[in-house]
């Protein structure tokens, strides 16, 4: 196989070989109908990002990050069109750094967006690392370790594409937690914590911890109107017979689309909230169960597994009229719920999931919501 083109850059321009920190194929940046290539390299403490023409390898533009924030790490990701110029852009993240003995740091890290047209900076945010007031105060500290910025579509439904930053908040060496921070794609402002990242795969595989895997962006794989991300996690129940190595789960995580309290008291009332953009004006069916089933033997609607056990709660929800209604024009709905005040419910959990019906096709599933789990405590 012969290469279509080769590009050589002067040695004084890069002190280490060119290396890509993301999929080399990006988008057509120069309007010639051929996808172009993004590369990353270093010269001393400078970071050089090159956009190369996919047709002949010529340099379209170069962005040089000469600010030495105390760490060499940079992570770059293709992004949607953040500045509305018709060309997709680029996200670059730089994690925080703290090394008291060297005099370098503390540095809060940085997240910035680069124009796909000319490599100019659209916006940057250096405040995310400062969200923890104890950052850099001692050897026992917590910080937000910004390492992954994934364009995830309009998660807060304000009309602009957003960025999900997967971050680590830890108190070394005691514990660490992962969070997904939501950043407005139009100006880089922090809009709020999207979700606490789960520490394990419960309730599906509670023994398997997530740790710090590589994550990547998917499309809207379940048809709910939101983009999902995926990653691999070691599967402790599966061992390769030839190598003895653990197998892997391919885990998909998406925005929560069914909201419920995490804990309530027996006899209390509460509400379920649905948020499904692609379910606008569609009929929904909310299902409840007193047990979760992880092995694909739960209640099915067509080919869709709800992971809900068949039992009295499921039968009741199927026959309860308020649980079967129509989402509004934005895909929202609110469903009231009140638990009986029976002591037998204390200490148990209620599992809920809704499926959205395809218009004009009764019984056919358009999409399904996330799973909502509510624990019942004694009054």
N, C-alpha and C positions, 0 to 999 in steps of 0.2 A: 504494500500500500504506500503510495507516494503522498507526501503532504501537499495540500493545496497552496499553502504559503508558510513562510517562516519570518519571524520578526526578531531582530537583534537590537538590543539597547546598549549604549556605551557602558563600559564597566564602571566608570565613575558615577553613573547614574544609579546603579543598584549594587549594593555590597553583598547581597545574598541572591540566590537564584529566584526568579519569578515563581510565585506560588499563589494558587487561587484558594481563598478561604470560603468559596461558595461555588455553586454550579457555574461553570465558565460561560455557558450560553445565557444571555440576558435578553435584550430586546433590540429592535432596530433603532439605533440612536441617531443615525445620520440620514435616514430616509431613503436608503438604496434598496429596500426590500429584503435585506439579508440581516439576520440576527448578528449582533456584535458581541464582543468578548470583554470581560472585565478582569483585570489582574491586580495583584497586590505585591509590593516589594518594599525593601528597606534600604536606606542609606544612612548608616549610623543610627541616630535616633529619629530620623525622618521616615515617615510612611508615605509611599508613593502609590497612588491608585491610577492605573492606566486603562482607558477605554480604547480598545483596538477594533478596527474595522473587520467584520467577519468576512468581507470579500477579498481583502488583500493584506490584512495585518497592520495597516498603517495606523498611527496614533491619532485618534479623534480628539481626545483631550486628556490632560493629566491633572490630577489633584494631589497636592503635596501637603501633608499634615506635619508641620515642623514643630508643633507644640509638644514639648517633652513633659508629659504629665506624670512621669515616674514609672510607666509600664510600657512595654513594647507591644502588648497584645492589642490587636484590632480585629473586629469581626464585621464582615460586610455582607449585606443581603440585598437582593433586588427588591424594589418597593413599587407600589402603584404610583400613578401620576399625582404627586403631592402638591405641586404648584400650578396645576391646571394649564400646562403649556402643551399638552398632547403627547408628551414623552414620559415614559416611566422613569423613576428616579432610583436612588440608592441610599440605603441606610447603613451607617457605620456606628458601631458601639465600641467603647473602650472601657474596660472594667476598672473599678477603683483599685488603689494601690496604697499599701501602708507598710513601711519598713523603717521604724524609728531609729535603728542602729546606723543606718546609712545616711540619715538626714533627708531622705527622699520621702515625700508624702507628709501627712495623708492627702490623698487626692480622691475626690468623690466620684470620679469616672465621668464619662461623657457619652451622649447620644446625639448624633447629628445626621441631617439629611443632605444629600448631594444631588444637584441637578443632573439629570441624564443628558441634557443638551450640551452643557459646557463645563460640568464639574464644579460649578460654584456652590457655595454653602447656602442652602435654603433656610435652614434654622438649626440651632443646636440647643441642647438642654444639659447643663452641668449641675443641676440641682437635685437630681434623683438620689444621688448618694448621700445628700445632706438630710434626707427625710428621717434618718435615724439620729437623734440628738446625741447619742453616746458614741458616734463614730470616731475612732481614733483616740479615745480618751485613756485607754489602758490595754493591757493584754487580754482582758476579758471585755470584748466589745462586740457590737452588732453592726452590721452594715448591709447595704443592698449591693450585691455583686452583679452588676449589669453586664451580662455576657451575650444575650440573645435578643435581637429585635426583629420580630416577625410581623410583616404587614398582614393584618387580619380582617380587612374590610371595615365597614361602618358598624363597630360593635356597640357604640352608645347611641346609634341611630340619630345623629345630628346632621347627617348629610356629608360628612367628610370621612375619608378613610383613616383608620386608627392603627396604632402600632402596639402590639403586645410585647412587653419586655419581660422575659423570664429571668427572675433575679433570686439571689440567695440571701436570706437574712439569718445571720448566725451569731451565736454567743460562744466563741471558741474557748475551750474545747468541749463545751457541754452539749450543745445541740445545734441544729440548723434547720431552717424551714425555707421552702421555696414559695415565692409569690409571683403572680402575673400582674404587672403594672400596666395600666392603660395610658397611652400617650396620644394626644391629638395629632393626627398626621398633618394638619394644616399649619400648625405653628410650633409643635413640639412640646406644648404645655402638658403637665401631668394632670390627668382628669380624675384619677382615683385608682384605688386598688381594685382590679377586676375580680380576682379570686385568690384565695389561699390555694397554692398548688398542693395537691394531695401527696401525702408522704408514702402512701402505698396504693395498691390496686383494689383496696376494699370498696364495695363488698364482693367484687368479682374474685380477686386473688389476694386476700389480706396478708399472706406471708411474704409477698413479693414487694420489696420496697423500690421506690422510683430512683433515688439517688441523684446522680448528675449525668443523665444521658444526653446524647445529641438529639436535638429537636429539629423538625423541619415543617414547613407550611404545606398544607394540603389545600384543595379547593373545598367547595361546599359538598362534602361527601354524602351527607344524609338528607340534603334537600330542604333544610330548614331556613335557609337564607343567610346563614353565618358560615364563615370560613373556619375550618378545623386545623389543628396541628397534630403531628404524630411523632412518636419516638419509640425506641426499643428498650425493654426492661428485662432483666434476667428472670427466667421462669424456674423457680426452685423445684417445681414438681416434674420437670422434664429434663432428662439428662441424655446427651448423645451417647449411644452405645459404643461407638468407635473411638471417640475422643475423651469421653467423660466430662465434657464441658456442658454447662447449663444451656438450655434452650433460651429463646427470646420471645417475649410478648411484643406484638406490634400494637401499641396503644394509641388510640385516637382521643384527643381532648377537644371539646368545643365549648362554645358559650352556653351557659345555663339557659334553658328555655322554659323550665317549669320551676317556679319558686314556691317554697313553703318554709315555715319556721323549722329550725333544726331541733327545737325541743318545746313541748307544751305540757300543760297539766291536764290530767284526765278531766273531762267535762268542759274544757275551755273551747271557745270558738276561734277559728282562724280562717284565712283565705289562701287559696291557691291562685297564683298568677301565671298566666301563659304569655309568652312573648315569642311568636313564631312569624317572622316577616313573610315567608312563602305560604303561610296559612291564612293570609288575609281573606276574609269573607268565606272561609271554609268551615265546615262543621267539624267539631272536635268531640272526642270521647275520653273522659278522664276515668282512669281505672285505679283502684286501690287494692292493696293486698297486705296481709299480716306477715308475709314471708318473702324472702328474695331467693331466686333460683339462678345459679350462675352457669349451669351446664347445658343451656339451650333446650331445657325441658320445661320451661315456664310457659305461660299462656301465650299463644301466638295469634296475631292478627294477619292472616295471609302468611307471607314469608317472614314477617317481622316478629322477632322475639321480644316480648315486653320484660322478661326476667322476673315476672310476677307469678307467685304461686297461686294455683287455683284453690279457692276456698270461699268461706262465707263472705269475707270482705269484698272479694272480687265480684261475686254474684250480686251483692248489694249495690256496688257502684255501677254495675251494668244496668241495673233496673232503676237507678235513682235519676229522675229527669234533669235536675240542675247540672248533672255531670255530663250532659250531652247537649251542646249548644253551638253557637256560631261565633267565631272570632270576628272582631271588628275589622274595619278597612285597613288598619295598620298591623293586624295580626295579634292584637291583645285580647285578653279575656280574664275575668276574675270570677272565681267559683268559691262560694262560702261553704264552710265545713264546720260541724260541731261534733266533738267526740262524746260518746256516752260517758258518764262519770263512774264507770265500773272499775273497781280496784284491780280486776284481772288484767286491765290494759297497762297498768303501771310497769315500767321496766321494759316494755316491748316497743317495737318500732313499726311505723306505718310507711309502706313503700307505695309511691304513686308515679304514674306515667300516663301521658295522654297521647293518643294517636290522632292525626289529622286526616280527614277523609277527602279523597279526590273528588272535586265537584262533578256532579252528574254520574258518578260511579259508586253507588252505595257499597260499602264494605271494602273498597280499595284504598290502601294507605298511600297518602302523599308523603308524609314524613311522621316522625315520632319525636316527642320531647325528651329532654334529659330526665334522669331518674331523680325524684325528690324523696328524701328520707327524713322522717320526723320521729324523734324519740318521745315517748310518753312517760312523764314522771308522776309520782303520787301528788295529790293535792295537799 
